[in-house]
Amino acid sequence: MSAALRFLGRMSCWTPTAALLLGVLLGAAAGAPAPDAAPLDRRWETLFSRSVLGVSGEKPELSWETDYLLGIQRVRRLYCNVGIGFHLQVLPDGGISGAHSEDPYSLIQISTVERGVVSLFGLRSERFVAMNSRGRLYGTTVFHDECKFRESLLANNYNAYESAAHRGCFIALSKHGRVKRGNRATTAMTVTHFLPRI
């Protein structure tokens, strides 16, 4: 430590960058674990682990494989560019349709449920978008497996939403703004392409 102080006295003509570098090195040396500490303790008591994980050095409980983006919510309007262009809307009676204008029923909260899987919740109607085994969309107040959709980014930067419970069934709007059966639509059709808009 005394050598470091002598060195500090000689660096009065150094640049601020050099002084900062010396400060970081001194901080790393001061944060070094005791030589008799166990190997696991040494690893978690380093300067890096304390700066990333907080002062206590505890491991976080998140798993990046399973908790990826879990809980992130976005409020968007899902725009489908077919016909004259429609926004997906969730009505209070549980109906799902397309609306050309931006009305309150087209505001949808997109929440991450699992990695790559989202739920769609109509904010005004307070209903989840769900798809049954026949590919029909409906709105429900109770969240269950039919409310989960796989969100995939397409080559044209639009999103497609496939039912997680019923593979091969996609959310789709016709050129007249009506809901199409999900089992009769594929990502090759523009009726399944949605652009999340603010």
C-alpha positions in Angstrom: 0.0 0.0 0.0 2.9 2.3 0.8 4.3 1.7 -2.7 1.0 2.8 -4.2 1.0 6.0 -2.2 4.6 6.8 -3.3 3.5 6.1 -6.9 0.5 8.5 -6.4 2.9 11.2 -5.3 4.9 10.8 -8.5 1.9 10.9 -10.9 1.0 14.6 -10.4 1.8 15.2 -14.1 -0.3 12.2 -15.3 -3.6 12.5 -17.2 -7.0 12.0 -15.4 -7.4 8.7 -17.4 -4.2 7.3 -15.8 -5.4 8.4 -12.4 -8.7 6.6 -12.9 -7.0 3.4 -14.0 -4.8 3.5 -10.9 -7.9 4.0 -8.8 -9.6 0.9 -10.4 -6.5 -1.2 -9.8 -6.3 -0.1 -6.2 -10.0 -0.9 -5.7 -9.5 -4.4 -7.2 -6.5 -5.0 -4.9 -8.5 -3.9 -1.8 -11.5 -6.1 -2.8 -9.3 -9.2 -3.0 -10.4 -12.0 -0.7 -8.4 -13.3 2.2 -5.9 -16.1 1.2 -7.6 -18.6 3.6 -11.1 -18.2 2.0 -12.7 -21.2 0.3 -12.6 -21.2 -3.6 -16.3 -20.4 -3.8 -15.9 -17.5 -1.5 -13.0 -16.1 -3.5 -15.1 -16.2 -6.7 -18.0 -14.3 -5.2 -16.0 -11.7 -3.3 -14.2 -10.3 -6.3 -14.8 -6.7 -7.3 -16.6 -7.7 -10.4 -19.2 -9.9 -8.7 -19.8 -7.3 -6.0 -20.4 -4.6 -8.6 -22.7 -6.7 -10.8 -24.6 -8.5 -8.0 -24.7 -5.9 -5.3 -22.6 -5.5 -2.2 -23.7 -8.7 -0.6 -22.3 -10.9 -3.5 -25.4 -13.1 -3.5 -26.3 -15.1 -6.6 -29.4 -13.9 -8.4 -32.4 -16.4 -8.6 -33.0 -15.8 -12.3 -32.3 -18.4 -14.9 -31.6 -16.9 -18.3 -32.8 -20.0 -20.0 -36.2 -20.1 -18.4 -36.9 -16.5 -17.3 -36.0 -14.7 -20.5 -38.0 -11.4 -20.6 -40.5 -12.9 -18.1 -43.0 -10.3 -17.0 -42.2 -7.6 -19.6 -45.4 -5.9 -20.7 -46.0 -3.7 -23.8 -49.2 -1.8 -24.6 -49.6 -1.8 -28.4 -52.2 -1.9 -31.2 -51.7 -4.9 -33.5 -52.0 -3.6 -37.0 -52.8 -6.0 -39.9 -52.1 -4.5 -43.3 -54.9 -6.3 -45.3 -57.7 -4.7 -47.1 -57.8 -1.1 -45.9 -55.7 -2.0 -42.8 -57.2 -3.1 -39.4 -56.3 -3.1 -35.8 -57.1 -6.2 -33.8 -59.7 -5.3 -31.1 -61.1 -7.2 -28.1 -64.8 -6.3 -27.5 -66.5 -6.4 -24.0 -68.8 -9.3 -25.1 -65.8 -11.5 -25.9 -65.8 -10.9 -29.6 -62.6 -10.4 -31.5 -62.5 -8.3 -34.8 -60.6 -5.8 -36.8 -61.2 -2.0 -36.6 -59.9 0.4 -39.2 -59.7 3.3 -36.7 -57.7 3.4 -33.5 -60.4 3.0 -30.9 -59.9 2.1 -27.1 -60.8 -1.6 -27.7 -57.8 -2.0 -29.9 -55.3 -1.2 -27.1 -53.7 -4.6 -26.2 -51.3 -5.4 -23.5 -48.7 -7.9 -24.7 -47.2 -9.8 -21.7 -44.4 -12.3 -21.8 -45.5 -15.6 -20.3 -42.6 -17.9 -21.3 -39.7 -17.5 -23.6 -41.2 -16.7 -27.0 -44.8 -17.0 -25.7 -47.0 -14.0 -24.9 -50.5 -13.3 -23.8 -52.7 -10.6 -25.4 -55.0 -8.7 -23.0 -57.6 -6.1 -24.2 -57.2 -3.2 -21.8 -60.6 -1.6 -22.3 -62.6 -4.9 -22.4 -60.4 -6.5 -19.7 -60.4 -9.8 -21.6 -57.6 -12.1 -22.8 -57.5 -13.2 -26.5 -57.8 -17.0 -26.7 -58.1 -19.6 -29.5 -60.0 -22.8 -29.2 -59.1 -26.1 -30.9 -61.1 -25.3 -34.0 -59.1 -22.1 -34.6 -61.7 -19.6 -33.5 -60.7 -16.5 -31.5 -62.7 -15.4 -28.4 -62.2 -13.1 -25.4 -62.1 -14.5 -21.9 -61.8 -13.0 -18.5 -59.9 -16.0 -17.1 -56.3 -16.7 -18.2 -55.6 -20.4 -19.3 -53.5 -22.3 -21.8 -55.6 -21.2 -24.8 -54.6 -17.6 -24.1 -50.9 -18.3 -24.8 -49.5 -17.4 -28.3 -46.0 -17.9 -29.8 -44.8 -14.6 -31.1 -42.5 -14.9 -34.0 -40.8 -12.1 -36.0 -41.2 -12.5 -39.7 -38.7 -11.5 -42.5 -40.8 -8.4 -43.3 -40.5 -7.2 -39.6 -44.2 -8.1 -38.9 -45.1 -10.5 -36.1 -47.2 -13.7 -36.3 -49.0 -15.1 -33.4 -49.5 -18.9 -33.3 -51.6 -20.6 -30.6 -49.3 -22.3 -28.1 -52.0 -24.8 -27.2 -53.0 -25.6 -30.8 -50.1 -25.8 -33.2 -50.6 -24.4 -36.7 -53.4 -22.1 -35.7 -52.6 -18.4 -36.2 -54.4 -15.1 -35.4 -55.6 -13.8 -38.7 -57.9 -11.0 -40.0 -59.7 -11.1 -43.4 -59.6 -8.2 -45.8 -63.0 -7.1 -44.5 -61.7 -7.0 -40.8 -63.4 -10.2 -39.7 -61.5 -12.9 -37.8 -60.4 -15.9 -39.9 -60.2 -19.4 -38.6 -56.6 -19.9 -37.3 -56.3 -23.4 -38.7 -56.9 -22.1 -42.2 -54.1 -19.5 -42.1 -50.3 -19.8 -42.4 -47.5 -17.3 -42.1 -47.2 -17.2 -45.9 -50.5 -15.3 -45.9 -50.5 -11.6 -45.1 -53.6 -12.0 -43.0 -51.4 -13.3 -40.2 -48.9 -10.5 -40.3 -49.3 -8.0 -37.4 -47.3 -4.9 -36.7 -47.3 -3.8 -33.0 -47.8 -0.1 -33.0 -47.8 2.4 -30.2 
